[in-house]
Amino acid sequence: MKKILAFALACVMSLSMAACSSSAPAASAGSSSAGGSASGDSAFSFDSPITVVVPFKAGSATDNQIRLMQSKLEKALGTNLVIVNAEGGSGTIGTTEYLSNYAADGYTILYTLATPVVYKPLGGDTAYTYDDLTSVARTSSQPMYLIVPDSETRSAQEILDYIKENPGKFTYANVGNGGNGHLAFASFLVGEGLDAVSVPYSGGTADCYTAMMGGEVNAAVYGEADLLAREDNHAVINLGSKSTVESLKDVPTLSDLGYEGYETNNMAGFFYNKDVPAEAVTAFENAVESVLTDPEFVAEATAAGFVPSFGTGAEMDQQAEAAIEKAVPVLESLG
């Protein structure tokens, strides 16, 4: 566990430096959006197709998001996007392939959730760290939810009472121990001294949904986009910030239930290899901003269950740093 803590602290220090240093790639991305607009001039022009590596399976919420953005991004970038799915290991396999197999020239980019780039390296079992990547642009930051089949009629409070009265009996699926879904609920359980069983499924949220609907587990934890894309299930507890989606606004947050300090949102966004030229980072960030601030696209994406939330690379680093600081004591307590 000392290895995890030392590693995580090193990540936090490097993230802080990235956010503060004007010469670091991540800070270049952040400062470009702070000082200009999405249509601002850039010294970098894309003249070849860009490969987008998605470390999750085709049809996943992450994959659906990039495909929703694809045509608009192609227009903003002035070139085509080629989407490559490289699933497995809760996103770590595709992330490893991205960093290992592609040149750092700006023509290959990673589109992912936080799990493989922020959370999984904390255990020291990936060949890369967060510092090997440059945060480019956040596309969404949505709440995580404890989700149950529609056949489950107990309220949030009744489920929490069951967990309290039956230690070790309640089971919840997630895409991998040490990932965002696991830690979103585990941080609450650990903080309140409760005992429920995490059941990881490396195949992603689709496998979590199948396991839950098949009765293998009592519940599942995944994000808003996955929840809205699937039928016959509903959110019983919002583990993050209050939702802006009309149909989910009444789902009680942990804060609503009297538990403060456990808010966990699911960040998604674009990441480059840290050695990609800063000009390419700025150009891609500007293109993403132009798409995600277009009212027509925002309405279209929201209707499809993808609620855009643009953030600069620097803002992504700040969100990742806060997530790491929260995750360390939870991982330490879980051993």
C-alpha positions in Angstrom: 0.0 0.0 0.0 3.0 2.3 0.6 3.7 1.9 -3.1 0.2 3.1 -4.0 0.4 6.1 -1.7 3.9 7.1 -2.9 2.9 6.6 -6.5 -0.3 8.6 -6.1 1.4 11.5 -4.3 3.9 11.6 -7.2 1.0 11.8 -9.6 -0.6 14.6 -7.6 2.7 16.6 -7.6 3.2 16.1 -11.3 -0.4 17.1 -12.1 0.0 20.2 -10.0 3.2 21.1 -11.9 1.4 20.4 -15.2 -1.4 22.8 -14.3 0.9 25.5 -13.1 3.8 25.4 -15.6 3.3 27.5 -18.8 5.8 25.4 -20.6 4.2 22.0 -20.0 2.0 20.5 -22.8 -1.1 20.3 -20.5 -0.7 23.9 -19.4 -0.3 25.0 -23.1 -3.7 23.5 -23.8 -5.2 25.2 -20.8 -3.7 28.6 -21.4 -4.7 28.5 -25.1 -8.4 28.2 -24.2 -8.1 30.7 -21.4 -6.5 33.3 -23.7 -8.4 32.8 -26.9 -11.5 31.3 -28.5 -12.4 28.1 -30.3 -12.0 29.9 -33.6 -8.6 31.5 -32.7 -5.6 31.2 -35.0 -3.3 28.2 -34.6 0.2 27.5 -35.9 -0.8 23.8 -36.5 -3.0 22.7 -39.4 -4.1 19.0 -39.7 -3.5 17.8 -43.3 -4.0 14.1 -42.8 -6.6 11.9 -41.1 -6.5 11.7 -37.3 -6.8 8.3 -35.6 -8.9 8.3 -32.4 -8.1 5.4 -30.1 -11.1 4.5 -27.9 -10.0 1.9 -25.2 -13.6 0.5 -24.9 -15.7 -1.7 -27.2 -17.7 -0.4 -30.1 -21.2 0.5 -28.9 -20.0 1.6 -25.4 -21.1 5.0 -24.2 -17.6 6.3 -24.7 -17.6 5.0 -28.3 -21.1 6.5 -28.9 -19.9 9.9 -27.7 -17.0 10.2 -30.1 -19.2 9.0 -33.0 -21.8 11.7 -32.1 -19.0 14.3 -32.3 -17.3 12.8 -35.3 -18.8 14.8 -38.2 -18.7 18.1 -36.4 -15.1 17.6 -35.3 -14.0 16.6 -38.8 -15.4 19.9 -40.0 -13.7 21.9 -37.2 -10.4 20.1 -37.7 -10.5 20.1 -41.5 -9.7 16.4 -41.8 -11.2 13.0 -41.3 -11.3 11.0 -38.0 -10.6 7.2 -38.0 -12.0 5.6 -34.9 -10.1 2.5 -33.5 -11.6 0.5 -30.6 -9.0 -1.3 -28.4 -11.0 -2.7 -25.5 -9.9 -4.7 -22.4 -8.5 -4.2 -19.0 -11.0 -1.5 -18.1 -9.4 0.7 -20.8 -5.8 0.1 -19.9 -5.1 -2.1 -22.9 -6.1 0.5 -25.4 -4.3 3.2 -23.5 -1.1 1.2 -23.4 -1.4 0.5 -27.1 -2.0 4.2 -27.8 1.2 5.2 -26.0 3.3 2.4 -27.3 2.2 2.0 -30.9 1.6 5.5 -32.3 3.9 8.4 -33.1 3.6 11.5 -31.0 2.9 13.7 -34.0 -0.6 14.9 -33.3 -2.3 12.5 -35.7 -3.4 10.0 -33.1 -5.3 10.9 -30.0 -6.9 9.0 -27.1 -10.6 9.4 -26.2 -11.4 7.9 -22.9 -13.0 8.0 -19.5 -11.0 8.7 -16.3 -10.7 5.1 -15.2 -7.7 4.0 -17.3 -5.8 7.3 -17.2 -6.5 8.6 -13.7 -7.5 5.7 -11.5 -5.9 2.5 -12.8 -2.3 3.8 -12.6 -2.7 4.5 -8.9 -2.2 0.7 -8.2 1.2 0.8 -10.0 0.0 -2.0 -12.4 0.1 -0.1 -15.6 3.2 0.6 -17.7 2.2 4.3 -17.9 1.2 7.1 -15.5 -1.1 10.1 -15.9 2.1 12.2 -16.5 2.7 10.3 -19.8 -0.3 12.0 -21.3 -1.3 15.6 -22.1 -4.9 16.5 -21.2 -6.4 18.2 -24.3 -10.1 18.8 -23.8 -12.9 17.5 -21.5 -16.1 16.6 -23.3 -18.3 15.6 -20.3 -18.4 15.4 -16.5 -21.5 13.4 -15.5 -22.6 11.9 -12.2 -22.0 8.3 -11.4 -25.1 6.3 -10.2 -26.0 3.2 -8.2 -28.3 1.5 -10.7 -30.8 -1.3 -10.2 -33.2 -3.2 -12.4 -36.8 -1.8 -12.7 -37.9 -4.9 -10.8 -36.1 -3.5 -7.8 -38.7 -1.3 -6.0 -36.8 -0.3 -2.8 -35.9 3.3 -2.3 -32.4 4.7 -1.8 -32.9 4.8 2.0 -34.2 1.2 2.0 -31.2 0.0 0.1 -28.8 1.8 2.4 -30.6 0.3 5.4 -30.3 -3.2 3.9 -26.5 -2.6 3.4 -26.2 -1.5 7.0 -28.1 -4.4 8.4 -26.6 -7.1 6.1 -22.8 -6.5 5.9 -21.2 -8.2 2.9 -24.5 -9.2 1.3 -25.2 -6.4 -1.2 -23.3 -6.8 -4.5 -22.6 -4.2 -7.2 -21.0 -4.5 -10.6 -18.5 -2.1 -12.0 -15.9 -2.1 -14.8 -12.9 -2.9 -12.5 -11.7 -2.6 -9.0 -9.7 0.6 -8.6 -11.7 2.3 -11.4 -14.1 5.2 -11.3 -17.3 3.1 -10.9 -15.8 1.0 -8.1 -14.4 4.0 -6.2 -17.5 6.1 -6.6 -19.4 3.8 -4.3 -16.5 2.3 -2.4 -15.4 5.8 -1.2 -18.9 6.2 0.4 -18.9 2.7 1.9 -15.4 3.1 3.4 -16.1 6.5 4.7 -19.3 5.3 6.4 -17.9 2.0 7.6 -20.3 -0.1 5.5 -19.6 -3.4 3.7 -20.8 -4.2 0.2 -19.2 -6.5 -2.3 -17.6 -5.1 -5.5 -17.9 -7.4 -8.5 -15.7 -6.2 -11.4 -16.5 -7.0 -15.1 -13.6 -6.2 -17.4 -15.9 -6.2 -20.5 -17.2 -2.7 -19.6 -20.6 -1.3 -18.6 -22.4 -3.6 -21.1 -21.3 -6.6 -19.1 -22.2 -4.9 -15.8 -25.7 -4.2 -17.1 -26.1 -7.8 -18.3 -25.0 -9.2 -15.0 -27.4 -6.9 -13.1 -30.3 -7.7 -15.3 -29.5 -11.4 -15.0 -29.5 -11.4 -11.2 -25.8 -12.0 -10.8 -25.5 -8.8 -8.7 -27.9 -6.6 -6.9 -26.9 -3.4 -8.6 -24.3 -1.7 -10.9 -22.4 1.5 -10.9 -21.9 3.5 -14.1 -22.3 6.9 -15.6 -25.2 9.0 -16.9 -24.7 8.2 -20.6 -24.8 4.5 -20.0 -27.8 4.8 -17.8 -29.8 6.8 -20.4 -28.8 4.4 -23.2 -30.2 1.3 -21.5 -33.8 0.1 -20.8 -35.4 -1.6 -17.8 -33.0 -0.1 -15.2 -33.1 3.0 -13.2 -30.9 5.1 -10.9 -31.6 4.8 -7.2 -28.7 6.9 -5.9 -26.8 9.7 -7.6 -23.1 9.3 -6.5 -22.1 12.6 -8.0 -23.3 16.2 -8.5 -26.9 17.0 -9.2 -27.9 16.0 -12.7 -28.9 18.6 -15.4 -30.9 15.9 -17.2 -34.6 16.5 -16.6 -35.5 12.8 -16.1 -32.7 12.4 -13.5 -33.0 15.6 -11.4 -35.1 13.8 -8.8 -32.6 11.0 -8.2 -31.3 11.7 -4.6 -27.6 12.4 -4.3 -25.7 11.2 -1.3 -25.7 14.7 0.0 -29.5 14.7 -0.2 -29.5 11.5 1.9 -27.3 13.2 4.5 -23.8 12.1 3.4 -21.4 14.8 2.5 -18.1 14.7 0.7 -18.5 11.7 -1.6 -19.4 13.4 -4.9 -17.9 11.5 -7.9 -18.4 12.5 -11.5 -17.4 10.6 -14.6 -15.0 12.7 -16.7 -14.4 11.9 -20.4 -12.1 13.7 -22.8 -9.2 13.7 -25.2 -5.6 13.0 -24.3 -2.4 13.2 -26.4 0.9 11.6 -25.8 2.9 14.1 -23.7 5.4 14.5 -26.5 2.9 15.8 -29.0 3.7 19.4 -30.1 1.9 22.0 -28.1 0.5 23.6 -31.3 -1.4 20.4 -32.1 -2.8 20.2 -28.6 -4.1 23.8 -28.9 -5.5 23.2 -32.3 -7.4 20.1 -31.3 -8.6 21.7 -28.1 -10.0 24.7 -30.0 -11.8 22.4 -32.4 -13.4 20.5 -29.5 -14.5 23.7 -27.8 -16.1 24.9 -31.1 -18.2 21.7 -31.3 -19.2 21.4 -27.6 -20.3 25.1 -27.4 -22.5 24.9 -30.5 -26.1 25.0 -29.2 -27.3 22.8 -32.1 -24.9 20.1 -31.3 -25.5 20.4 -27.5 -29.2 19.9 -28.1 -28.6 16.9 -30.4 -26.1 15.2 -28.0 -28.2 15.8 -24.9 -31.2 14.2 -26.6 -29.0 11.2 -27.3 -27.9 10.9 -23.6 -24.6 12.7 -24.0 -24.5 15.9 -22.0 -21.5 18.0 -23.2 -19.4 19.8 -20.6 -16.3 21.4 -22.3 -13.2 21.8 -20.2 -9.7 22.9 -21.0 -6.7 20.6 -20.5 -5.8 22.5 -17.4 -9.3 22.0 -16.0 -9.0 18.3 -16.6 -5.8 18.2 -14.7 -7.4 19.9 -11.7 -10.3 17.5 -11.8 -7.9 14.5 -12.0 -5.8 15.8 -9.1 -8.9 16.1 -6.9 -9.9 12.6 -7.9 -6.5 11.2 -7.0 -6.5 12.9 -3.6 -9.9 11.3 -2.8 -8.9 7.9 -4.2 -5.7 7.4 -2.2 -7.2 6.9 1.3 -9.9 4.6 -0.1 -7.3 2.4 -1.9 -5.2 2.4 1.2 -8.0 1.2 3.4 -9.0 -1.5 0.9 -5.5 -2.8 0.8 
